[in-house]
């Protein structure tokens, strides 16, 4: 198997879900309020749904992709993660609403 398409999609999905969780949980867990807000985001945000669906659909290919990952592919995955760092930090630092 060649490429890291599914691995990248999983990384994007994890980061997108992390952004939602950080936003909702940074002021502490309020079970009813936070779970409803998270579910609302997951159900109403089509872009997020697409990214999460892509992440889950490619799980079966991860083993093969990661077995022969090259340095170039590793750097590419690192760059995907780096692209999220600012957004993750901003989400964590933004005042809870």
Buried (B, 14 or more C-beta within 10 A) or exposed (E): EEBBEBBBBBBBBBBBBBBBBBBBBEEEEEEEEBEEBBEEBEEEBEEBBEBBEBBEEBEEBBEEBBEEBEEEBEEBBEEBBEEBEEBBEEBEEEEEE
